[in-house]
Amino acid sequence: MTRKELTVLALLVVLCASVTSQSPQFLSVTNLQNMARLIGTYGIFSIGVGMVIITGGIDLSIGSICALLGVLLSMMLVEWRWPAAVVVPAVMALGAGLGAAHGLLVTRLRLQPFIVTLCGLLLYRGIARYIAADVTKGFGSAAGFEWVRSLASGSVAGVPMPFVLLVAIGALAWVLLHRSVYGRHLFAVGRNAEAARYAGVNTRAVITGAYVVSGLLTAVSAIVIAFYTNSISPSSHGNFYELYAIAAAVIGGCSLRGGEGTVFGIILGAAVLQVIRNLVNLMDIPSSLDFAVMGAVILVGAVADEVVRARSADTSRT
C-alpha cells in the first residue's frame, strides 16, 4: 500500500469515527448497506475516470452518458421490448463506443480532452432529452427482465450488488493498471507522452483505451443507477456525476497532471466522498453543501499536488 493510500485510508477511518461519535445511526445495518450501494455505484465509473486522468486527460461527460444510456435502457426494455440479454451488452457496447469516439478525437484530431468531453456533456444530454421527449422513463415492475434488476440492485448475503460489482471490477482494473504492460504504458504516457512515444509506446492506442474503459464502466454504472432510481429524467439524471468521479480520483491520489494514481486509492476516494455525504445527511446539514465539499476537495487536491511536485523538484535539484 502506498503512502497516499495509507493517508486516504487513515482519513476514511477518522471520518467514520467522527460520524459515529456524532450519530450512532451511522453504524446501523440499513445505513451501511445504503452507503455500500452508493460507494459501489459511484466507485465503478470513478475508476474509469481515474484511468483517463492518469493519462493527463479528463472526462466531463459521465453524467450525460448515464442519462442517455439510462433512457435507452428503459426504452429498449419497456417500449421496444428487446430481450434483456441483448439490451445489456448493447448498452455496454454503446458506452465503450462513446469512449472510443472521445479517445479518437483526442488522439487523432489532437483536440483537448476538456473540449471533447464538455461537448459530449452537452450533446448526450440533448440527445437524451430529444429521444425521451423530455419525459421521465422507468422500468415499472420489470416484468420479463427481473434478473437484470436483481443483478443491478439486488444483494448477496446482505451486501448490495453494486458494491460486489465494484470489488470485482476493481480487482480486474488493478490487474490491468498495476500488473500489465498496458498499465505501465498508461503511466508512462501520463508522465511524458512524448518520451513514451519515442520509447516505442503506441500513445494513441493507450490513451484511446483509457477512454474506452471509462465509457464501458460508465455504462455499467448507468445500468445500476437506472434500476436503483427506477426513474430517469433526461434533463437531470446523472447531473454532476463527473464531479464526483474527479473528486474521488483526486482524493485517491490521482494527479490532475497525469502519471499518478491507483485503483485502490480511487475506491477509497469514492468511499470518503460518500461518508462525507452521509455525514451531511445525518447531521441535517443542507444538502446543497455537497457541491461545496466537492469543489473544496478538488481544489485542495490540486493545491497539494502542486506543492508536492514543487518540493520534489527542489529536492531533485539539491
C-alpha positions as a LaTeX table, in Angstrom:
\begin{tabular}{lrrr}
\hline
Residue & $x$ (\AA) & $y$ (\AA) & $z$ (\AA) \\
\hline
Met1 & 0.00 & 0.00 & 0.00 \\
Thr2 & 1.40 & 3.39 & $-1.00$ \\
Arg3 & 1.79 & 6.38 & 1.29 \\
Lys4 & $-1.08$ & 8.18 & $-0.42$ \\
Glu5 & $-3.36$ & 5.18 & 0.01 \\
Leu6 & $-2.47$ & 4.94 & 3.70 \\
Thr7 & $-3.21$ & 8.64 & 4.10 \\
Val8 & $-6.62$ & 8.33 & 2.44 \\
Leu9 & $-7.41$ & 5.19 & 4.45 \\
Ala10 & $-6.49$ & 7.00 & 7.67 \\
Leu11 & $-8.74$ & 9.90 & 6.62 \\
Leu12 & $-11.59$ & 7.46 & 5.96 \\
Val13 & $-11.19$ & 5.84 & 9.39 \\
Val14 & $-11.12$ & 9.24 & 11.12 \\
Leu15 & $-14.22$ & 10.36 & 9.22 \\
Cys16 & $-16.11$ & 7.18 & 10.11 \\
Ala17 & $-15.15$ & 7.52 & 13.76 \\
Ser18 & $-16.20$ & 11.18 & 13.79 \\
Val19 & $-19.57$ & 10.47 & 12.16 \\
Thr20 & $-20.21$ & 7.57 & 14.54 \\
Ser21 & $-19.48$ & 9.75 & 17.57 \\
Gln22 & $-21.95$ & 12.35 & 16.34 \\
Ser23 & $-24.61$ & 9.91 & 15.13 \\
Pro24 & $-24.62$ & 6.23 & 16.20 \\
Gln25 & $-27.13$ & 5.65 & 13.39 \\
Phe26 & $-24.13$ & 5.67 & 11.05 \\
Leu27 & $-23.35$ & 2.06 & 12.02 \\
Ser28 & $-26.88$ & 0.78 & 11.51 \\
Val29 & $-27.18$ & $-2.07$ & 9.02 \\
Thr30 & $-29.53$ & $-0.10$ & 6.77 \\
Asn31 & $-27.25$ & 2.93 & 6.63 \\
Leu32 & $-24.15$ & 0.83 & 5.95 \\
Gln33 & $-25.95$ & $-1.03$ & 3.16 \\
Asn34 & $-27.12$ & 2.21 & 1.57 \\
Met35 & $-23.63$ & 3.64 & 1.77 \\
Ala36 & $-22.08$ & 0.47 & 0.31 \\
Arg37 & $-24.56$ & 0.67 & $-2.57$ \\
Leu38 & $-23.58$ & 4.28 & $-3.31$ \\
Ile39 & $-19.85$ & 3.61 & $-2.94$ \\
Gly40 & $-20.19$ & 0.77 & $-5.44$ \\
Thr41 & $-22.25$ & 2.80 & $-7.88$ \\
Tyr42 & $-20.02$ & 5.86 & $-7.87$ \\
Gly43 & $-16.81$ & 3.90 & $-7.47$ \\
Ile44 & $-17.30$ & 1.97 & $-10.71$ \\
Phe45 & $-17.33$ & 4.99 & $-13.01$ \\
Ser46 & $-14.72$ & 6.75 & $-10.84$ \\
Ile47 & $-12.22$ & 4.01 & $-11.72$ \\
Gly48 & $-12.76$ & 4.71 & $-15.42$ \\
Val49 & $-12.38$ & 8.46 & $-14.99$ \\
Gly50 & $-9.29$ & 7.87 & $-12.84$ \\
Met51 & $-7.64$ & 5.96 & $-15.67$ \\
Val52 & $-8.35$ & 8.85 & $-18.04$ \\
Ile53 & $-6.88$ & 11.29 & $-15.51$ \\
Ile54 & $-3.73$ & 9.14 & $-15.27$ \\
Thr55 & $-3.19$ & 9.79 & $-19.00$ \\
Gly56 & $-3.36$ & 13.52 & $-18.29$ \\
Gly57 & $-6.90$ & 13.79 & $-19.68$ \\
Ile58 & $-10.33$ & 14.44 & $-18.21$ \\
Asp59 & $-13.87$ & 13.17 & $-18.80$ \\
Leu60 & $-16.72$ & 15.61 & $-18.19$ \\
Ser61 & $-19.40$ & 13.60 & $-19.98$ \\
Ile62 & $-20.09$ & 10.92 & $-17.34$ \\
Gly63 & $-23.42$ & 12.27 & $-16.10$ \\
Ser64 & $-24.80$ & 12.89 & $-19.56$ \\
Ile65 & $-23.75$ & 9.41 & $-20.72$ \\
Cys66 & $-25.59$ & 7.95 & $-17.71$ \\
Ala67 & $-28.70$ & 9.91 & $-18.72$ \\
Leu68 & $-28.53$ & 8.86 & $-22.37$ \\
Leu69 & $-27.84$ & 5.20 & $-21.63$ \\
Gly70 & $-30.45$ & 5.13 & $-18.87$ \\
Val71 & $-33.10$ & 6.47 & $-21.23$ \\
Leu72 & $-32.12$ & 4.00 & $-23.96$ \\
Leu73 & $-32.06$ & 1.13 & $-21.45$ \\
Ser74 & $-35.61$ & 1.88 & $-20.37$ \\
Met75 & $-36.90$ & 2.34 & $-23.91$ \\
Met76 & $-35.24$ & $-0.85$ & $-25.17$ \\
Leu77 & $-36.64$ & $-2.96$ & $-22.34$ \\
Val78 & $-40.07$ & $-1.41$ & $-21.76$ \\
Glu79 & $-41.15$ & 0.22 & $-25.03$ \\
Trp80 & $-39.28$ & $-1.71$ & $-27.71$ \\
Arg81 & $-39.36$ & $-4.97$ & $-25.71$ \\
Trp82 & $-35.92$ & $-6.12$ & $-26.74$ \\
Pro83 & $-34.58$ & $-9.19$ & $-24.92$ \\
Ala84 & $-32.61$ & $-8.18$ & $-21.81$ \\
Ala85 & $-29.77$ & $-10.47$ & $-22.89$ \\
Val86 & $-29.37$ & $-8.23$ & $-25.95$ \\
Val87 & $-30.04$ & $-4.88$ & $-24.30$ \\
Val88 & $-27.40$ & $-5.08$ & $-21.56$ \\
Pro89 & $-24.48$ & $-5.87$ & $-23.92$ \\
Ala90 & $-25.79$ & $-3.24$ & $-26.37$ \\
Val91 & $-25.80$ & $-0.53$ & $-23.70$ \\
Met92 & $-22.30$ & $-1.51$ & $-22.57$ \\
Ala93 & $-21.06$ & $-1.54$ & $-26.18$ \\
Leu94 & $-22.57$ & 1.91 & $-26.75$ \\
Gly95 & $-20.80$ & 3.24 & $-23.67$ \\
Ala96 & $-17.49$ & 1.82 & $-24.85$ \\
Gly97 & $-18.16$ & 3.24 & $-28.33$ \\
Leu98 & $-18.71$ & 6.74 & $-26.95$ \\
Gly99 & $-15.46$ & 6.41 & $-25.02$ \\
Ala100 & $-13.67$ & 5.30 & $-28.19$ \\
Ala101 & $-15.04$ & 8.35 & $-30.02$ \\
His102 & $-13.65$ & 10.60 & $-27.30$ \\
Gly103 & $-10.28$ & 8.90 & $-27.46$ \\
Leu104 & $-10.06$ & 9.16 & $-31.23$ \\
Leu105 & $-10.96$ & 12.85 & $-31.21$ \\
Val106 & $-8.27$ & 13.46 & $-28.60$ \\
Thr107 & $-5.55$ & 11.40 & $-30.27$ \\
Arg108 & $-6.29$ & 11.73 & $-33.98$ \\
Leu109 & $-7.52$ & 15.30 & $-34.20$ \\
Arg110 & $-5.46$ & 16.43 & $-31.18$ \\
Leu111 & $-8.42$ & 18.12 & $-29.55$ \\
Gln112 & $-8.21$ & 18.95 & $-25.86$ \\
Pro113 & $-9.93$ & 16.32 & $-23.66$ \\
Phe114 & $-11.69$ & 19.12 & $-21.80$ \\
Ile115 & $-13.31$ & 20.38 & $-25.01$ \\
Val116 & $-14.18$ & 16.92 & $-26.35$ \\
Thr117 & $-15.88$ & 15.71 & $-23.19$ \\
Leu118 & $-17.51$ & 19.08 & $-22.48$ \\
Cys119 & $-19.14$ & 18.84 & $-25.91$ \\
Gly120 & $-20.14$ & 15.28 & $-25.01$ \\
Leu121 & $-21.73$ & 16.53 & $-21.79$ \\
Leu122 & $-23.95$ & 18.89 & $-23.80$ \\
Leu123 & $-24.54$ & 16.62 & $-26.80$ \\
Tyr124 & $-25.55$ & 13.45 & $-24.93$ \\
Arg125 & $-27.84$ & 15.35 & $-22.57$ \\
Gly126 & $-29.56$ & 16.95 & $-25.54$ \\
Ile127 & $-29.96$ & 13.63 & $-27.34$ \\
Ala128 & $-31.37$ & 12.00 & $-24.19$ \\
Arg129 & $-33.95$ & 14.76 & $-23.83$ \\
Tyr130 & $-34.88$ & 14.56 & $-27.51$ \\
Ile131 & $-35.40$ & 10.82 & $-27.80$ \\
Ala132 & $-37.31$ & 10.75 & $-24.50$ \\
Ala133 & $-39.35$ & 13.84 & $-25.47$ \\
Asp134 & $-38.32$ & 15.22 & $-22.07$ \\
Val135 & $-40.48$ & 12.57 & $-20.41$ \\
Thr136 & $-39.26$ & 10.64 & $-17.37$ \\
Lys137 & $-38.59$ & 6.97 & $-18.12$ \\
Gly138 & $-38.70$ & 3.96 & $-15.81$ \\
Phe139 & $-39.00$ & 0.18 & $-15.64$ \\
Gly140 & $-42.31$ & $-0.39$ & $-13.88$ \\
Ser141 & $-42.45$ & $-3.87$ & $-12.39$ \\
Ala142 & $-39.52$ & $-5.03$ & $-14.55$ \\
Ala143 & $-41.65$ & $-7.83$ & $-15.95$ \\
Gly144 & $-39.57$ & $-10.04$ & $-18.23$ \\
Phe145 & $-36.21$ & $-8.73$ & $-17.13$ \\
Glu146 & $-36.28$ & $-9.27$ & $-13.36$ \\
Trp147 & $-32.83$ & $-10.85$ & $-13.47$ \\
Val148 & $-31.31$ & $-7.60$ & $-14.72$ \\
Arg149 & $-32.91$ & $-5.64$ & $-11.89$ \\
Ser150 & $-31.72$ & $-8.24$ & $-9.39$ \\
Leu151 & $-28.19$ & $-8.11$ & $-10.79$ \\
Ala152 & $-28.13$ & $-4.31$ & $-10.74$ \\
Ser153 & $-29.90$ & $-3.51$ & $-7.49$ \\
Gly154 & $-30.15$ & $-6.74$ & $-5.51$ \\
Ser155 & $-27.81$ & $-8.04$ & $-2.83$ \\
Val156 & $-25.67$ & $-11.05$ & $-1.99$ \\
Ala157 & $-25.69$ & $-12.14$ & 1.67 \\
Gly158 & $-26.78$ & $-8.64$ & 2.61 \\
Val159 & $-24.06$ & $-6.95$ & 0.54 \\
Pro160 & $-25.52$ & $-4.70$ & $-2.21$ \\
Met161 & $-24.74$ & $-5.86$ & $-5.74$ \\
Pro162 & $-23.18$ & $-2.52$ & $-6.80$ \\
Phe163 & $-20.55$ & $-3.00$ & $-4.10$ \\
Val164 & $-19.96$ & $-6.60$ & $-5.21$ \\
Leu165 & $-19.57$ & $-5.36$ & $-8.78$ \\
Leu166 & $-17.14$ & $-2.67$ & $-7.59$ \\
Val167 & $-14.96$ & $-5.27$ & $-5.88$ \\
Ala168 & $-14.92$ & $-7.48$ & $-8.99$ \\
Ile169 & $-14.29$ & $-4.58$ & $-11.40$ \\
Gly170 & $-11.75$ & $-3.06$ & $-9.04$ \\
Ala171 & $-9.79$ & $-6.34$ & $-8.99$ \\
Leu172 & $-9.76$ & $-6.52$ & $-12.79$ \\
Ala173 & $-8.80$ & $-2.84$ & $-13.07$ \\
Trp174 & $-5.99$ & $-3.35$ & $-10.53$ \\
Val175 & $-4.52$ & $-6.13$ & $-12.65$ \\
Leu176 & $-4.88$ & $-4.03$ & $-15.80$ \\
Leu177 & $-3.36$ & $-0.91$ & $-14.28$ \\
His178 & $-0.70$ & $-2.30$ & $-11.98$ \\
Arg179 & 0.24 & $-5.70$ & $-13.36$ \\
Ser180 & 0.11 & $-5.38$ & $-17.14$ \\
Val181 & 2.17 & $-3.87$ & $-19.93$ \\
Tyr182 & $-0.77$ & $-1.63$ & $-20.80$ \\
Gly183 & $-0.77$ & $-0.25$ & $-17.26$ \\
Arg184 & 2.93 & 0.60 & $-17.43$ \\
His185 & 2.38 & 2.31 & $-20.75$ \\
Leu186 & $-0.57$ & 4.23 & $-19.32$ \\
Phe187 & 1.56 & 5.70 & $-16.54$ \\
Ala188 & 4.40 & 6.41 & $-18.97$ \\
Val189 & 2.06 & 8.35 & $-21.27$ \\
Gly190 & 0.68 & 10.31 & $-18.34$ \\
Arg191 & 4.14 & 11.30 & $-17.12$ \\
Asn192 & 5.55 & 12.24 & $-20.52$ \\
Ala193 & 3.64 & 11.32 & $-23.66$ \\
Glu194 & 6.42 & 12.46 & $-26.00$ \\
Ala195 & 9.08 & 10.43 & $-24.21$ \\
Ala196 & 6.77 & 7.40 & $-24.17$ \\
Arg197 & 6.23 & 7.73 & $-27.92$ \\
Tyr198 & 9.96 & 7.85 & $-28.58$ \\
Ala199 & 10.34 & 4.78 & $-26.37$ \\
Gly200 & 8.07 & 2.85 & $-28.73$ \\
Val201 & 4.76 & 3.15 & $-26.87$ \\
Asn202 & 1.68 & 3.45 & $-29.07$ \\
Thr203 & 0.42 & 6.51 & $-27.20$ \\
Arg204 & $-2.70$ & 6.88 & $-29.34$ \\
Ala205 & $-3.87$ & 3.35 & $-28.57$ \\
Val206 & $-3.06$ & 3.71 & $-24.87$ \\
Ile207 & $-4.99$ & 6.96 & $-24.47$ \\
Thr208 & $-7.93$ & 5.77 & $-26.57$ \\
Gly209 & $-8.03$ & 2.59 & $-24.49$ \\
Ala210 & $-8.39$ & 4.62 & $-21.30$ \\
Tyr211 & $-11.41$ & 6.45 & $-22.71$ \\
Val212 & $-12.94$ & 3.16 & $-23.85$ \\
Val213 & $-12.59$ & 1.75 & $-20.31$ \\
Ser214 & $-14.13$ & 4.94 & $-18.92$ \\
Gly215 & $-17.09$ & 4.67 & $-21.29$ \\
Leu216 & $-17.57$ & 0.97 & $-20.55$ \\
Leu217 & $-17.53$ & 1.43 & $-16.77$ \\
Thr218 & $-19.86$ & 4.40 & $-17.10$ \\
Ala219 & $-22.27$ & 2.12 & $-18.97$ \\
Val220 & $-22.13$ & $-0.41$ & $-16.12$ \\
Ser221 & $-22.86$ & 2.35 & $-13.62$ \\
Ala222 & $-25.64$ & 3.71 & $-15.84$ \\
Ile223 & $-27.43$ & 0.35 & $-15.71$ \\
Val224 & $-27.00$ & 0.11 & $-11.93$ \\
Ile225 & $-28.14$ & 3.70 & $-11.33$ \\
Ala226 & $-31.14$ & 3.41 & $-13.64$ \\
Phe227 & $-32.53$ & 0.41 & $-11.78$ \\
Tyr228 & $-31.64$ & 1.89 & $-8.39$ \\
Thr229 & $-33.62$ & 5.08 & $-9.05$ \\
Asn230 & $-36.21$ & 3.43 & $-11.35$ \\
Ser231 & $-36.74$ & 6.92 & $-12.68$ \\
Ile232 & $-34.66$ & 8.52 & $-15.45$ \\
Ser233 & $-35.42$ & 12.17 & $-16.02$ \\
Pro234 & $-33.38$ & 13.06 & $-19.12$ \\
Ser235 & $-32.92$ & 16.68 & $-18.03$ \\
Ser236 & $-31.45$ & 15.94 & $-14.59$ \\
His237 & $-30.48$ & 12.28 & $-14.33$ \\
Gly238 & $-26.73$ & 11.98 & $-13.70$ \\
Asn239 & $-26.14$ & 15.68 & $-13.11$ \\
Phe240 & $-22.66$ & 16.37 & $-11.67$ \\
Tyr241 & $-21.63$ & 12.69 & $-11.62$ \\
Glu242 & $-18.41$ & 13.68 & $-13.39$ \\
Leu243 & $-17.55$ & 15.92 & $-10.43$ \\
Tyr244 & $-17.94$ & 13.01 & $-8.02$ \\
Ala245 & $-15.66$ & 10.91 & $-10.20$ \\
Ile246 & $-12.98$ & 13.60 & $-10.49$ \\
Ala247 & $-13.15$ & 14.33 & $-6.77$ \\
Ala248 & $-12.86$ & 10.61 & $-5.91$ \\
Ala249 & $-9.84$ & 10.26 & $-8.18$ \\
Val250 & $-8.15$ & 13.35 & $-6.74$ \\
Ile251 & $-8.79$ & 12.27 & $-3.15$ \\
Gly252 & $-7.48$ & 8.82 & $-4.03$ \\
Gly253 & $-4.13$ & 10.19 & $-5.19$ \\
Cys254 & $-4.57$ & 10.76 & $-8.93$ \\
Ser255 & $-2.65$ & 13.78 & $-10.15$ \\
Leu256 & $-4.59$ & 16.08 & $-12.48$ \\
Arg257 & $-1.31$ & 16.45 & $-14.38$ \\
Gly258 & $-1.33$ & 12.72 & $-15.14$ \\
Gly259 & 1.05 & 9.86 & $-14.42$ \\
Glu260 & $-0.10$ & 9.07 & $-10.88$ \\
Gly261 & $-2.93$ & 7.12 & $-9.29$ \\
Thr262 & $-4.03$ & 3.70 & $-8.04$ \\
Val263 & $-7.26$ & 1.73 & $-8.30$ \\
Phe264 & $-7.43$ & 1.17 & $-4.54$ \\
Gly265 & $-6.87$ & 4.86 & $-3.93$ \\
Ile266 & $-9.75$ & 5.79 & $-6.27$ \\
Ile267 & $-12.08$ & 3.38 & $-4.46$ \\
Leu268 & $-11.02$ & 4.87 & $-1.12$ \\
Gly269 & $-11.66$ & 8.33 & $-2.55$ \\
Ala270 & $-15.18$ & 7.31 & $-3.57$ \\
Ala271 & $-15.74$ & 5.93 & $-0.06$ \\
Val272 & $-14.53$ & 9.16 & 1.56 \\
Leu273 & $-16.95$ & 11.21 & $-0.55$ \\
Gln274 & $-19.90$ & 9.01 & 0.37 \\
Val275 & $-19.04$ & 9.15 & 4.08 \\
Ile276 & $-18.93$ & 12.94 & 3.84 \\
Arg277 & $-22.32$ & 12.96 & 2.08 \\
Asn278 & $-23.66$ & 10.62 & 4.75 \\
Leu279 & $-22.37$ & 12.98 & 7.43 \\
Val280 & $-24.20$ & 15.85 & 5.74 \\
Asn281 & $-27.45$ & 13.85 & 5.79 \\
Leu282 & $-27.17$ & 12.54 & 9.34 \\
Met283 & $-26.24$ & 15.92 & 10.79 \\
Asp284 & $-29.07$ & 17.73 & 8.99 \\
Ile285 & $-26.59$ & 19.93 & 7.16 \\
Pro286 & $-28.08$ & 21.49 & 3.99 \\
Ser287 & $-27.54$ & 19.05 & 1.12 \\
Ser288 & $-26.54$ & 21.92 & $-1.14$ \\
Leu289 & $-23.18$ & 21.86 & 0.64 \\
Asp290 & $-22.40$ & 18.60 & $-1.19$ \\
Phe291 & $-21.15$ & 20.60 & $-4.15$ \\
Ala292 & $-19.19$ & 22.98 & $-1.93$ \\
Val293 & $-17.45$ & 19.97 & $-0.39$ \\
Met294 & $-16.60$ & 18.52 & $-3.82$ \\
Gly295 & $-15.27$ & 21.85 & $-5.03$ \\
Ala296 & $-13.13$ & 22.21 & $-1.92$ \\
Val297 & $-11.85$ & 18.65 & $-2.26$ \\
Ile298 & $-10.78$ & 19.13 & $-5.89$ \\
Leu299 & $-9.12$ & 22.46 & $-5.04$ \\
Val300 & $-7.25$ & 21.04 & $-2.05$ \\
Gly301 & $-6.14$ & 18.06 & $-4.13$ \\
Ala302 & $-4.85$ & 20.30 & $-6.92$ \\
Val303 & $-3.00$ & 22.55 & $-4.45$ \\
Ala304 & $-1.49$ & 19.54 & $-2.66$ \\
Asp305 & $-0.37$ & 18.07 & $-5.98$ \\
Glu306 & 1.32 & 21.34 & $-6.93$ \\
Val307 & 3.05 & 21.61 & $-3.53$ \\
Val308 & 4.30 & 18.01 & $-3.69$ \\
Arg309 & 5.64 & 18.49 & $-7.21$ \\
Ala310 & 7.37 & 21.72 & $-6.26$ \\
Arg311 & 9.05 & 20.05 & $-3.29$ \\
Ser312 & 10.08 & 17.08 & $-5.39$ \\
Ala313 & 11.62 & 19.42 & $-7.97$ \\
Asp314 & 13.52 & 21.30 & $-5.26$ \\
Thr315 & 14.79 & 18.03 & $-3.79$ \\
Ser316 & 15.98 & 16.76 & $-7.16$ \\
Arg317 & 17.92 & 19.99 & $-7.77$ \\
Thr318 & 19.73 & 19.65 & $-4.47$ \\
\hline
\end{tabular}
